Amino acid sequence: MVRSKKIEIFFEERGGEGPLAIYLLKGPYGDAIEANNGRGVGFFDQTGKLIAVQFDLVNAKK
């Protein structure tokens, strides 16, 4: 894995809410592991270190 020079954050608002993605390292990301509450997914490297996280719907006002 190659470390990003900075954390990349993407938010695409649609009607006051939208998906949010945070990338801590550059990919490849592989398979996603779904959150226990079903509201997003996490991507981890082979050692279990968090690489990226994606949330399904985030309120833009919060």
Secondary structure, DSSP 4 states (H G I P E B T S, - for coil): -EEEEEEEEEE--BTTEEEEEEEEEES---S-EE-TTSSEEEEE-TTS-EEEEEEEEEETT-
